[in-house]
Amino acid sequence: MHGLVIKNTGSWYTVLTDSGETIDCKIKGNFRLRGIRSTNPVAVGDGVTISRTADNTAAFITEIDERRNWIIRKSQNLSKQSHILAANVDQAFLVVTINYPETNTTFIDRFLASAEAYRVPVCLVFNKSDLLTSEEREYQQMMIDLYENVGYQCFAISAEKGEGIDSLRDVLREKITLFSGNSGVGKSTLLNQLIPEVNLRTAEISESHNTGMHTTTFSEMLQLPFGGWAIDTPGIKGFGTFDIEPEELTSYFRDIFHLSKHCRFNNCTHTHEPGCAVLKALEEHYIAESRYNSYLSMLDDKSTSKYREAY
């Protein structure tokens, strides 16, 4: 029997079969013997083959279809393993906030670089625009201009007030979209606006630390009423990149990659070499310092094998 994994609670997987039935399954232990170095060898969005026991009391996932893409990050607890956020997606919506809480630009850039590595288009959704001061609104617009110039589609919305939601529906229609972001950025509130009947739990941010508190505890695919799927994922604090080699990193930063074609050396790391077009552009303010610093932080991860949870 074939189906689609629509929920992962850690030990159980809910599979929507091709015939429209939902079945709770476990995975066969041999998945962990096949070199899949992941904390979740089966991910939401996977196409799978399942089999039931002879007495029909249990079901097991026995095969995974080949994935066309996935979004992956380094596991927080096991540095040599990965955690797959979702598989076989058409795009990702990264929900960010200028404040309440503040989303770190390094976190944004790490997510974007990882998505580039696995061929997943990303839209940036700037939420809680209604809460911003005039100065914060200016900063938000500066951020939108920066990422739109790099080539990413951006939206400014207020999920709480329902402002800007209509513009998202057109982009989401008939697509499988991963929703991700730090805890507290309003991801669940946004999904409640898009799918009113789903009624996801929301929580206030911590007043003392201006950080979000987890409300989503597992990944789940939710059917959009206007066509398509949204994949809700738990809020994440850090985004440790996984399986990206230093010599590949440049190509995952669109702005740096565009400039790197003009560097004197083909293997330029854009850190110290003479004739480096990226360093020249940085000096002349043609690329944002925040983007360059994010690139350096990822290079540093590779040279020291560190996972920087602060990001």
Backbone bond lengths (Angstrom), bond angles and torsions (degrees), N, CA, C in turn:
res aa  C-N    CA-C-N  psi(-1)  N-CA   C-N-CA  omega(-1)  CA-C   N-CA-C  phi
1 M - - - 1.457 - - 1.525 109.00 -
2 H 1.336 116.73 138.00 1.466 120.84 -176.66 1.521 110.09 -113.11
3 G 1.336 115.83 149.26 1.456 119.17 178.76 1.515 112.75 -164.95
4 L 1.337 114.82 -172.31 1.457 123.89 -177.16 1.521 109.09 -121.06
5 V 1.339 117.30 129.56 1.468 120.97 177.63 1.522 108.74 -74.66
6 I 1.333 116.55 116.25 1.473 119.81 -177.25 1.527 112.71 -110.63
7 K 1.341 117.92 -7.91 1.464 120.00 176.85 1.520 109.43 -153.61
8 N 1.337 114.93 141.58 1.462 121.26 177.36 1.522 107.26 -134.08
9 T 1.328 116.57 114.17 1.467 120.14 179.87 1.519 112.36 -101.38
10 G 1.327 116.74 9.35 1.459 121.03 -179.61 1.506 111.85 108.85
11 S 1.316 116.41 -53.10 1.470 119.65 179.78 1.526 111.92 -113.47
12 W 1.337 116.52 -22.25 1.454 121.32 179.71 1.523 110.18 -116.42
13 Y 1.330 115.07 148.90 1.465 121.80 177.53 1.526 108.44 -126.58
14 T 1.329 116.40 129.87 1.457 119.96 174.37 1.519 108.45 -94.69
15 V 1.336 116.36 125.06 1.457 122.24 -177.20 1.522 109.10 -114.19
16 L 1.338 115.94 128.30 1.459 122.14 172.38 1.516 106.92 -92.54
17 T 1.326 116.49 111.35 1.466 119.58 -175.93 1.521 110.80 -74.46
18 D 1.312 115.65 163.10 1.465 120.66 179.63 1.524 111.85 -61.38
19 S 1.324 116.63 -20.93 1.470 120.44 178.70 1.528 112.70 -90.50
20 G 1.355 116.74 -0.03 1.462 120.45 175.38 1.515 115.39 95.93
21 E 1.318 118.06 6.09 1.461 122.58 179.32 1.527 109.64 -90.72
22 T 1.332 117.84 143.46 1.470 120.76 174.39 1.521 108.95 -104.41
23 I 1.336 115.24 130.34 1.461 121.65 -176.27 1.523 109.17 -131.27
24 D 1.328 116.42 130.01 1.464 120.98 174.21 1.524 109.02 -81.88
25 C 1.347 115.63 128.36 1.467 120.66 -174.40 1.518 110.93 -129.32
26 K 1.315 114.80 159.99 1.461 122.31 166.20 1.529 107.35 -114.27
27 I 1.337 115.73 171.00 1.461 118.19 178.42 1.514 110.12 -105.96
28 K 1.307 114.46 149.40 1.464 120.13 175.69 1.525 108.82 -69.17
29 G 1.312 117.02 141.32 1.459 121.37 -177.07 1.506 114.19 -59.45
30 N 1.344 117.83 -24.47 1.467 118.73 -175.54 1.517 113.94 -69.74
31 F 1.352 118.55 -10.29 1.463 119.69 174.53 1.528 110.50 -60.01
32 R 1.313 116.00 -33.46 1.458 120.25 -176.40 1.531 111.79 -78.95
33 L 1.309 116.54 -2.40 1.464 120.51 179.49 1.524 112.41 -104.29
34 R 1.313 116.80 5.53 1.459 119.74 -174.47 1.525 113.49 -103.36
35 G 1.315 116.63 17.90 1.460 118.98 177.73 1.515 113.90 77.88
36 I 1.343 117.09 14.68 1.462 119.69 176.34 1.518 107.17 -83.88
37 R 1.321 117.07 94.34 1.468 121.03 -174.62 1.518 110.00 -83.73
38 S 1.318 115.22 70.17 1.456 121.27 -177.43 1.511 108.85 -137.35
39 T 1.340 115.37 147.83 1.460 119.59 175.19 1.527 110.55 -71.28
40 N 1.333 117.25 -18.41 1.464 121.27 177.06 1.527 109.59 -136.47
41 P 1.323 117.69 86.69 1.466 120.31 -176.41 1.521 113.75 -60.70
42 V 1.334 117.38 -22.92 1.466 121.65 173.33 1.521 107.16 -112.99
43 A 1.332 117.17 132.34 1.464 121.32 -175.32 1.526 110.41 -121.37
44 V 1.323 115.28 157.40 1.455 120.23 172.30 1.531 108.37 -59.78
45 G 1.323 115.52 134.24 1.463 121.08 -176.07 1.515 113.51 100.50
46 D 1.326 116.85 -12.07 1.462 120.40 178.21 1.527 111.04 -71.84
47 G 1.333 115.68 138.98 1.454 120.75 165.20 1.512 107.84 -85.02
48 V 1.339 117.27 133.65 1.464 119.91 -173.76 1.532 110.81 -138.60
49 T 1.325 114.00 158.88 1.459 121.97 169.78 1.520 107.47 -105.37
50 I 1.319 116.54 133.15 1.460 120.17 -179.64 1.533 109.66 -124.85
51 S 1.325 115.05 155.70 1.471 120.24 176.21 1.516 108.63 -136.30
52 R 1.325 115.79 145.03 1.457 121.06 178.38 1.525 109.25 -99.00
53 T 1.320 114.69 153.67 1.468 119.55 175.59 1.531 109.16 -69.90
54 A 1.301 115.55 162.40 1.468 120.74 -176.60 1.528 112.35 -57.44
55 D 1.352 116.19 -35.71 1.467 118.47 -179.07 1.528 112.71 -89.27
56 N 1.357 116.10 3.83 1.472 122.17 174.70 1.534 113.47 66.24
57 T 1.331 116.69 21.69 1.473 119.61 -178.43 1.527 112.87 -95.01
58 A 1.323 118.28 -11.95 1.471 121.29 -179.16 1.522 109.44 -148.84
59 A 1.343 114.86 158.40 1.463 120.45 177.77 1.519 108.95 -135.22
60 F 1.338 115.56 145.96 1.460 121.04 -177.91 1.528 110.69 -130.53
61 I 1.334 114.92 143.13 1.471 120.41 171.58 1.524 107.18 -81.19
62 T 1.323 115.90 123.69 1.465 119.79 -175.46 1.530 112.87 -110.48
63 E 1.347 117.91 -23.66 1.466 121.32 -179.88 1.521 109.69 -145.61
64 I 1.348 115.80 148.85 1.465 121.80 174.53 1.526 108.07 -114.17
65 D 1.341 117.15 133.32 1.465 120.70 174.93 1.530 109.17 -65.41
66 E 1.312 116.21 156.52 1.459 120.04 174.55 1.525 109.57 -63.09
67 R 1.336 116.14 133.16 1.467 120.64 -178.74 1.525 111.04 -84.33
68 R 1.321 116.39 142.25 1.469 118.91 174.48 1.531 110.99 -87.82
69 N 1.316 117.20 -25.53 1.469 121.56 172.54 1.520 108.54 -168.10
70 W 1.312 115.51 176.73 1.462 121.05 175.92 1.517 108.20 -165.33
71 I 1.313 115.36 162.52 1.468 122.42 172.05 1.518 106.42 -111.45
72 I 1.324 115.51 128.65 1.459 120.26 -171.41 1.528 109.33 -135.51
73 R 1.308 116.53 148.28 1.464 120.85 171.74 1.516 108.78 -141.11
74 K 1.305 115.60 165.00 1.456 119.91 179.07 1.517 109.62 -70.48
75 S 1.322 116.25 136.34 1.452 120.49 177.84 1.527 109.33 -62.92
76 Q 1.339 116.54 137.60 1.466 119.99 -178.46 1.523 112.04 -69.22
77 N 1.316 116.94 -31.39 1.468 119.95 -174.55 1.525 112.93 -96.07
78 L 1.327 116.20 -30.42 1.462 120.46 -177.00 1.518 108.18 -121.92
79 S 1.329 117.67 98.15 1.454 121.50 -168.60 1.520 113.68 -64.39
80 K 1.334 117.38 -22.88 1.459 119.16 -178.51 1.527 112.21 -93.13
81 Q 1.325 115.90 4.74 1.444 119.69 177.50 1.526 110.13 -117.56
82 S 1.331 114.38 163.08 1.454 120.42 -179.47 1.516 109.97 -110.50
83 H 1.317 114.89 164.78 1.449 121.19 171.26 1.525 106.85 -127.28
84 I 1.334 116.50 119.94 1.460 120.97 -178.89 1.526 108.17 -87.80
85 L 1.336 117.05 119.11 1.461 120.51 -179.30 1.524 110.96 -72.65
86 A 1.346 116.72 -40.50 1.468 121.73 178.80 1.519 108.56 -169.29
87 A 1.338 114.87 160.65 1.466 120.47 -179.74 1.525 109.98 -126.46
88 N 1.343 115.15 155.61 1.467 122.83 172.98 1.531 112.60 58.60
89 V 1.334 115.29 50.84 1.465 120.02 -179.28 1.532 110.37 -103.47
90 D 1.334 114.94 152.84 1.465 120.31 176.54 1.522 111.34 -85.61
91 Q 1.333 116.01 -28.78 1.461 120.52 -177.79 1.524 108.91 -166.75
92 A 1.324 114.73 170.52 1.469 120.56 175.11 1.523 108.80 -128.23
93 F 1.310 116.31 142.32 1.465 123.45 170.31 1.526 106.51 -106.38
94 L 1.327 117.07 114.05 1.459 120.63 174.37 1.524 107.42 -95.91
95 V 1.329 116.27 111.57 1.460 121.55 -178.76 1.524 108.15 -88.03
96 V 1.332 115.86 124.07 1.468 121.28 -176.30 1.524 109.38 -130.79
97 T 1.321 116.13 161.40 1.458 121.36 177.53 1.519 110.27 -137.81
98 I 1.320 115.07 139.60 1.471 120.92 177.30 1.524 110.05 -71.03
99 N 1.336 115.30 -32.09 1.468 121.24 177.72 1.528 108.45 -154.73
100 Y 1.322 115.71 164.06 1.476 122.32 176.52 1.530 114.04 63.49
101 P 1.327 121.06 52.69 1.472 130.62 -4.09 1.536 110.62 -90.95
102 E 1.313 116.19 173.19 1.467 121.25 176.85 1.525 109.77 -85.42
103 T 1.333 116.10 129.67 1.465 120.70 175.23 1.524 108.91 -89.74
104 N 1.309 116.38 124.23 1.459 122.65 -179.68 1.534 110.42 -67.99
105 T 1.344 116.93 134.84 1.469 119.62 -179.44 1.528 111.84 -64.08
106 T 1.328 117.35 -29.53 1.466 119.62 177.76 1.520 110.60 -65.70
107 F 1.318 116.98 -38.22 1.465 120.73 175.47 1.530 110.48 -60.67
108 I 1.338 116.38 -45.47 1.467 120.69 178.99 1.523 110.31 -58.73
109 D 1.329 116.53 -48.53 1.465 120.47 -175.93 1.522 112.13 -67.16
110 R 1.319 117.51 -35.20 1.469 120.37 176.69 1.531 110.60 -64.88
111 F 1.311 115.61 -42.53 1.466 119.26 178.26 1.527 110.20 -63.13
112 L 1.331 116.65 -45.91 1.470 120.60 -179.07 1.525 111.59 -62.18
113 A 1.334 117.22 -42.23 1.467 120.70 -179.51 1.527 110.63 -65.03
114 S 1.328 116.86 -41.61 1.463 119.82 178.80 1.520 111.05 -65.61
115 A 1.330 116.74 -39.25 1.463 120.14 178.05 1.527 110.72 -64.43
116 E 1.332 116.61 -39.36 1.469 120.51 176.62 1.530 110.13 -60.97
117 A 1.331 115.71 -41.67 1.465 120.16 -177.55 1.525 111.64 -62.23
118 Y 1.324 116.26 -32.33 1.462 120.18 -177.66 1.534 112.79 -108.08
119 R 1.351 115.32 17.44 1.468 122.32 170.92 1.526 112.45 61.16
120 V 1.318 116.49 44.52 1.463 121.34 177.29 1.530 109.07 -115.19
121 P 1.334 119.29 114.87 1.469 121.03 176.71 1.530 110.43 -64.27
122 V 1.330 116.81 145.58 1.468 121.32 -178.15 1.529 110.61 -126.73
123 C 1.323 116.29 137.07 1.463 122.89 166.95 1.529 107.52 -110.04
124 L 1.325 116.12 139.95 1.464 120.74 176.61 1.525 108.81 -98.21
125 V 1.336 116.17 126.57 1.464 121.91 -179.49 1.525 108.21 -113.31
126 F 1.325 115.71 107.77 1.467 121.39 -179.84 1.525 108.37 -87.23
127 N 1.337 115.77 106.48 1.459 121.07 -175.27 1.534 111.28 -96.62
128 K 1.320 115.51 168.84 1.477 125.37 177.02 1.522 111.85 64.73
129 S 1.338 115.94 32.73 1.469 120.24 179.23 1.525 111.33 -61.32
130 D 1.334 116.80 -27.24 1.472 120.60 -177.70 1.520 112.80 -70.28
131 L 1.336 117.50 -18.07 1.468 120.98 -176.42 1.528 113.10 -91.91
132 L 1.320 116.70 -6.95 1.459 120.08 -170.60 1.526 112.96 -81.50
133 T 1.329 115.21 145.64 1.462 121.05 170.72 1.530 108.24 -73.82
134 S 1.304 116.86 170.05 1.470 119.93 -179.91 1.528 110.54 -62.09
135 E 1.333 116.68 -35.96 1.464 120.59 178.36 1.529 110.52 -67.81
136 E 1.324 116.43 -40.66 1.465 120.44 178.53 1.529 111.43 -68.03
137 R 1.332 116.18 -34.40 1.470 119.58 177.06 1.530 110.69 -64.38
138 E 1.321 115.84 -38.83 1.467 119.98 177.20 1.522 110.51 -63.24
139 Y 1.321 116.18 -42.02 1.463 120.52 178.58 1.523 110.40 -64.73
140 Q 1.340 116.61 -41.38 1.455 119.87 178.42 1.531 110.47 -60.71
141 Q 1.327 116.69 -43.17 1.462 119.58 179.69 1.524 111.18 -64.97
142 M 1.328 116.24 -35.65 1.462 120.36 176.55 1.538 110.05 -63.34
143 M 1.320 116.43 -40.99 1.468 121.07 178.14 1.529 110.51 -65.20
144 I 1.319 116.45 -43.24 1.467 120.54 178.77 1.523 110.25 -61.50
145 D 1.329 116.36 -44.37 1.472 120.38 178.63 1.526 110.38 -60.46
146 L 1.337 116.56 -42.39 1.463 121.09 -179.69 1.522 110.71 -58.99
147 Y 1.331 117.02 -52.44 1.461 119.91 -174.21 1.529 112.50 -75.16
148 E 1.319 117.43 -29.34 1.469 118.78 174.57 1.528 110.58 -68.17
149 N 1.326 116.44 -37.03 1.469 120.10 176.68 1.528 111.69 -65.00
150 V 1.331 116.23 -33.31 1.464 120.46 176.59 1.533 110.64 -71.00
151 G 1.353 116.05 -27.79 1.463 119.67 176.57 1.513 115.36 122.80
152 Y 1.350 116.55 15.36 1.456 120.28 -179.49 1.530 110.57 -105.38
153 Q 1.327 115.78 134.46 1.457 120.14 177.22 1.518 109.23 -73.08
154 C 1.335 116.52 134.69 1.463 121.90 -176.34 1.525 110.58 -125.68
155 F 1.327 115.74 148.71 1.463 122.58 176.72 1.523 108.79 -133.09
156 A 1.324 116.91 140.56 1.465 122.21 172.66 1.520 106.97 -110.84
157 I 1.329 116.82 119.80 1.465 120.84 -174.53 1.522 111.35 -137.27
158 S 1.322 114.79 169.38 1.458 122.06 164.65 1.518 106.55 -129.54
159 A 1.319 116.41 103.99 1.464 120.22 -179.95 1.523 110.41 -64.66
160 E 1.330 116.33 -37.27 1.461 120.98 -178.92 1.530 111.21 -61.68
161 K 1.338 116.58 -41.89 1.472 121.72 -177.99 1.529 112.70 -90.94
162 G 1.344 116.48 -9.84 1.461 119.26 -177.91 1.516 113.87 79.35
163 E 1.334 116.60 14.69 1.478 120.19 -177.18 1.531 110.69 -85.26
164 G 1.348 116.02 131.79 1.462 121.48 176.44 1.514 114.30 82.31
165 I 1.345 117.65 2.77 1.471 120.83 -176.11 1.528 111.18 -69.57
166 D 1.332 116.74 -36.49 1.475 120.00 -177.73 1.515 111.99 -58.61
167 S 1.332 116.85 -37.24 1.469 120.00 -178.72 1.523 111.46 -66.26
168 L 1.340 117.08 -26.32 1.462 120.63 179.17 1.528 111.80 -74.94
169 R 1.333 116.38 -34.50 1.471 119.80 -175.87 1.530 111.57 -58.76
170 D 1.326 116.58 -39.58 1.467 119.61 -178.84 1.524 111.64 -63.28
171 V 1.327 116.69 -34.67 1.467 121.12 -178.64 1.529 110.96 -79.14
172 L 1.327 116.25 -28.21 1.467 121.35 -176.96 1.529 112.89 -85.11
173 R 1.318 116.08 -23.54 1.465 120.46 -171.01 1.526 112.94 -55.49
174 E 1.348 115.45 128.22 1.474 123.95 175.90 1.537 114.07 63.12
175 K 1.338 116.95 20.34 1.463 120.33 178.50 1.524 110.25 -122.19
176 I 1.335 115.03 158.99 1.469 121.25 172.88 1.524 106.65 -97.50
177 T 1.324 116.72 116.00 1.465 121.68 -172.75 1.520 110.94 -122.44
178 L 1.322 116.20 125.16 1.457 122.02 172.80 1.522 108.93 -81.86
179 F 1.345 117.48 130.55 1.460 122.43 173.67 1.524 107.60 -104.75
180 S 1.332 116.36 125.66 1.456 119.97 -179.71 1.522 109.83 -141.05
181 G 1.322 115.65 169.66 1.460 120.70 179.15 1.518 110.51 156.00
182 N 1.327 115.35 170.45 1.462 120.27 174.82 1.530 110.41 -62.90
183 S 1.317 116.17 158.05 1.465 120.03 172.92 1.530 109.28 -62.81
184 G 1.333 115.54 138.34 1.467 119.93 174.82 1.512 116.17 91.94
185 V 1.347 118.23 -0.11 1.473 119.55 -177.60 1.530 112.46 -83.15
186 G 1.332 117.59 -4.12 1.463 120.04 175.94 1.513 114.71 96.47
187 K 1.318 116.26 22.74 1.466 120.46 -178.78 1.533 111.02 -62.24
188 S 1.327 116.88 -45.40 1.467 120.59 -179.55 1.528 111.19 -66.37
189 T 1.327 116.53 -38.63 1.468 120.35 177.41 1.529 110.23 -62.33
190 L 1.323 116.34 -41.25 1.462 120.95 178.52 1.527 111.03 -63.24
191 L 1.332 116.69 -45.03 1.461 120.02 179.75 1.525 111.46 -66.04
192 N 1.326 117.48 -33.10 1.465 120.39 175.19 1.526 111.37 -63.86
193 Q 1.335 116.71 -33.82 1.471 120.92 176.48 1.521 110.63 -69.08
194 L 1.333 116.47 -41.30 1.459 120.88 -176.91 1.529 112.12 -75.98
195 I 1.356 116.24 -32.38 1.467 121.58 -178.54 1.529 107.01 -130.94
196 P 1.337 118.46 79.53 1.474 121.05 -171.81 1.520 114.46 -53.88
197 E 1.329 118.07 -34.72 1.462 120.11 -174.77 1.522 113.14 -76.58
198 V 1.348 117.71 -8.93 1.464 118.91 -174.14 1.533 112.12 -77.46
199 N 1.353 116.35 -33.29 1.468 121.96 172.44 1.525 113.36 52.01
200 L 1.348 116.62 56.36 1.458 121.31 177.69 1.519 110.74 -71.60
201 R 1.333 116.02 148.45 1.466 120.73 178.74 1.524 110.31 -70.19
202 T 1.321 116.10 142.51 1.466 121.25 174.90 1.521 107.93 -126.32
203 A 1.335 116.26 162.05 1.468 119.98 -179.72 1.518 109.57 -144.25
204 E 1.318 115.40 151.60 1.462 120.31 175.96 1.524 109.84 -71.18
205 I 1.344 116.22 154.15 1.462 118.63 175.78 1.525 109.14 -80.12
206 S 1.322 115.36 158.45 1.456 121.13 179.62 1.524 109.99 -68.85
207 E 1.312 116.78 121.22 1.467 120.72 -179.12 1.523 111.48 -63.13
208 S 1.333 116.61 -38.20 1.469 119.77 -173.15 1.525 112.54 -73.99
209 H 1.329 117.19 -32.82 1.458 119.26 -175.43 1.535 113.78 -115.37
210 N 1.352 117.48 -1.42 1.458 121.73 -178.82 1.526 111.00 52.32
211 T 1.326 115.94 41.58 1.468 121.41 178.75 1.518 109.02 -126.64
212 G 1.313 115.40 159.04 1.450 120.63 -177.56 1.517 112.57 -85.17
213 M 1.324 114.96 159.51 1.455 121.40 174.88 1.526 108.18 -113.49
214 H 1.331 116.92 139.61 1.463 121.40 -176.02 1.531 111.15 -63.41
215 T 1.336 116.72 132.26 1.458 120.70 170.85 1.524 109.95 -117.95
216 T 1.329 117.75 -38.11 1.462 121.50 175.46 1.523 108.29 -84.92
217 T 1.328 116.94 127.83 1.463 119.77 -176.17 1.521 112.69 -112.23
218 F 1.335 117.36 -5.16 1.462 120.74 178.29 1.526 109.05 -150.96
219 S 1.323 116.45 164.76 1.462 121.43 179.45 1.523 109.88 -88.34
220 E 1.338 114.73 142.27 1.467 119.17 -177.88 1.523 110.20 -152.10
221 M 1.338 115.74 139.33 1.465 121.72 173.38 1.527 108.99 -89.30
222 L 1.327 116.18 129.24 1.461 121.86 -179.25 1.525 108.67 -120.05
223 Q 1.322 116.76 131.19 1.456 120.23 -178.02 1.522 109.43 -77.56
224 L 1.331 116.04 129.88 1.456 121.78 178.97 1.528 109.29 -82.10
225 P 1.334 118.80 135.61 1.461 121.09 -176.36 1.526 113.54 -64.74
226 F 1.331 117.31 -20.79 1.465 121.04 -179.49 1.529 112.04 -101.52
227 G 1.341 116.57 10.68 1.462 121.56 177.23 1.512 112.19 106.35
228 G 1.324 115.98 132.29 1.452 121.19 -179.11 1.516 111.76 107.30
229 W 1.325 114.93 -178.18 1.465 122.24 -178.52 1.527 110.00 -131.52
230 A 1.327 115.78 144.96 1.469 122.71 169.75 1.519 107.74 -113.24
231 I 1.320 116.81 132.91 1.467 120.76 176.09 1.520 108.07 -103.80
232 D 1.313 115.74 110.48 1.464 121.83 178.40 1.520 108.65 -86.12
233 T 1.318 116.85 131.60 1.465 121.61 -179.10 1.523 109.48 -127.57
234 P 1.337 117.69 154.11 1.463 119.82 177.30 1.529 111.19 -60.42
235 G 1.327 116.33 146.13 1.462 119.94 175.71 1.520 110.82 -61.84
236 I 1.318 116.51 142.48 1.463 120.14 -177.57 1.524 110.45 -120.69
237 K 1.324 115.72 141.52 1.467 120.94 -179.67 1.520 111.03 -87.08
238 G 1.330 116.48 -41.11 1.460 120.62 -177.18 1.507 110.83 -125.35
239 F 1.322 115.36 160.73 1.458 118.69 177.11 1.519 108.24 -133.53
240 G 1.330 115.31 84.86 1.460 120.75 177.00 1.511 109.36 -76.42
241 T 1.314 117.92 123.36 1.462 120.62 -177.64 1.522 109.89 -78.46
242 F 1.324 114.82 148.82 1.455 121.04 -172.05 1.524 109.81 -130.13
243 D 1.338 115.87 133.22 1.464 121.03 170.02 1.525 113.31 63.34
244 I 1.336 117.30 34.38 1.463 121.17 173.33 1.524 107.49 -113.91
245 E 1.329 116.59 120.43 1.455 120.88 -178.00 1.535 110.45 -80.78
246 P 1.346 118.00 149.12 1.464 120.92 -177.98 1.528 113.38 -55.79
247 E 1.339 117.09 -39.76 1.463 119.48 -177.57 1.535 112.20 -71.57
248 E 1.340 116.75 -15.71 1.465 120.23 177.89 1.525 112.02 -90.54
249 L 1.315 116.37 -19.45 1.455 121.01 -167.34 1.525 113.15 -58.48
250 T 1.327 117.47 -40.43 1.463 120.99 -178.63 1.518 112.12 -53.16
251 S 1.326 116.65 -40.30 1.470 120.02 -175.37 1.524 112.73 -70.61
252 Y 1.341 118.06 -11.97 1.455 120.81 179.49 1.528 112.52 -95.82
253 F 1.332 116.84 -2.07 1.466 122.66 170.60 1.526 106.48 -109.63
254 R 1.308 116.94 101.87 1.466 120.84 -171.03 1.526 112.96 -55.34
255 D 1.331 117.03 -44.79 1.456 121.29 -176.84 1.528 111.10 -67.46
256 I 1.324 117.42 -41.36 1.466 121.36 179.48 1.520 110.54 -69.95
257 F 1.321 116.52 -39.77 1.472 120.67 179.57 1.526 111.06 -62.20
258 H 1.318 116.78 -41.67 1.473 121.08 179.67 1.529 110.73 -59.70
259 L 1.333 116.07 -41.90 1.470 120.03 -179.07 1.526 112.02 -76.55
260 S 1.321 117.47 -30.33 1.465 121.28 -173.88 1.532 112.83 -63.11
261 K 1.317 116.77 -20.50 1.471 120.54 179.10 1.531 111.57 -63.35
262 H 1.334 115.69 -19.10 1.466 120.52 -177.84 1.527 112.74 -101.41
263 C 1.329 117.10 5.30 1.463 120.04 177.62 1.529 110.36 -70.53
264 R 1.332 116.30 150.98 1.465 121.14 -178.76 1.533 110.85 -65.61
265 F 1.334 116.84 -37.30 1.461 120.17 -176.51 1.518 110.80 -110.12
266 N 1.328 115.99 137.98 1.470 121.05 -179.32 1.522 112.30 -64.96
267 N 1.337 116.64 -31.94 1.464 120.61 -178.25 1.526 112.37 -99.19
268 C 1.316 116.02 27.79 1.469 121.36 -178.62 1.528 110.49 -61.45
269 T 1.330 116.51 133.15 1.468 120.96 177.88 1.530 111.60 -94.39
270 H 1.349 116.29 -6.23 1.470 122.57 177.96 1.528 111.67 64.41
271 T 1.327 115.00 34.32 1.466 119.24 179.18 1.534 112.72 -118.44
272 H 1.348 117.15 -32.10 1.470 118.86 -174.05 1.530 113.38 -155.59
273 E 1.339 118.03 -9.85 1.463 120.72 -169.65 1.531 112.25 -69.13
274 P 1.343 116.89 144.13 1.469 120.28 172.95 1.529 109.64 -68.10
275 G 1.325 115.65 146.75 1.464 119.60 178.62 1.516 113.23 73.34
276 C 1.334 117.14 23.31 1.476 121.04 -179.90 1.526 109.16 -84.82
277 A 1.317 116.05 116.88 1.467 121.17 -178.59 1.529 111.56 -69.50
278 V 1.324 116.90 -28.22 1.465 120.36 -179.25 1.527 110.22 -70.25
279 L 1.335 116.91 -45.53 1.465 120.05 178.55 1.531 111.21 -63.73
280 K 1.307 116.11 -36.47 1.473 120.46 177.89 1.536 109.77 -65.22
281 A 1.330 116.26 -44.04 1.462 120.59 179.54 1.526 111.16 -65.18
282 L 1.323 116.49 -36.07 1.461 121.16 177.84 1.523 110.01 -64.30
283 E 1.313 115.78 -44.45 1.475 121.50 179.37 1.524 111.24 -62.36
284 E 1.335 115.51 -34.07 1.471 120.49 -177.66 1.531 112.18 -95.41
285 H 1.342 116.61 8.72 1.470 123.53 175.08 1.526 113.62 64.69
286 Y 1.325 116.85 31.85 1.460 120.86 175.09 1.526 111.78 -87.31
287 I 1.317 116.93 -18.48 1.458 119.92 170.68 1.528 107.91 -126.29
288 A 1.322 115.54 150.95 1.465 120.80 -176.00 1.524 110.68 -73.30
289 E 1.316 115.18 138.42 1.464 120.05 178.25 1.524 111.22 -61.50
290 S 1.346 116.52 -34.72 1.468 119.75 -179.89 1.527 110.88 -63.31
291 R 1.329 117.19 -39.01 1.463 120.64 179.05 1.532 110.47 -67.03
292 Y 1.321 116.55 -42.62 1.462 120.22 179.52 1.529 111.04 -64.71
293 N 1.337 116.54 -40.12 1.464 120.00 178.64 1.530 111.29 -64.86
294 S 1.334 116.21 -35.49 1.474 119.58 176.54 1.522 110.36 -64.72
295 Y 1.319 115.75 -41.23 1.475 120.94 177.17 1.529 109.93 -59.83
296 L 1.339 116.70 -45.60 1.466 120.64 179.69 1.522 111.46 -63.26
297 S 1.328 116.89 -38.47 1.465 119.46 -178.32 1.525 110.62 -65.30
298 M 1.331 116.57 -34.80 1.467 119.73 178.45 1.527 110.88 -74.15
299 L 1.317 116.73 -35.37 1.471 120.02 173.31 1.519 110.14 -61.70
300 D 1.324 115.51 -41.11 1.464 121.05 -179.17 1.516 110.75 -65.15
301 D 1.326 117.08 -37.44 1.464 120.73 176.37 1.517 110.40 -56.90
302 K 1.327 115.61 -43.64 1.460 120.05 -176.29 1.526 111.63 -70.69
303 S 1.323 116.15 -34.12 1.466 118.60 -176.76 1.522 112.00 -78.38
304 T 1.344 116.00 -23.76 1.463 118.93 -177.28 1.516 112.94 -114.78
305 S 1.343 116.96 -4.82 1.462 122.68 -179.25 1.529 111.60 57.99
306 K 1.331 115.32 36.02 1.461 119.29 -179.26 1.524 110.68 -101.64
307 Y 1.321 115.69 146.37 1.466 120.33 169.43 1.520 106.65 -106.01
308 R 1.329 115.10 116.01 1.451 119.40 -175.16 1.524 109.51 -93.21
309 E 1.302 115.47 95.14 1.461 118.97 -174.12 1.525 112.11 -67.63
310 A 1.336 117.22 -19.88 1.452 119.35 -178.63 1.517 112.66 -64.02
311 Y 1.324 117.27 -21.27 1.454 119.12 -175.91 1.507 111.26 -82.45
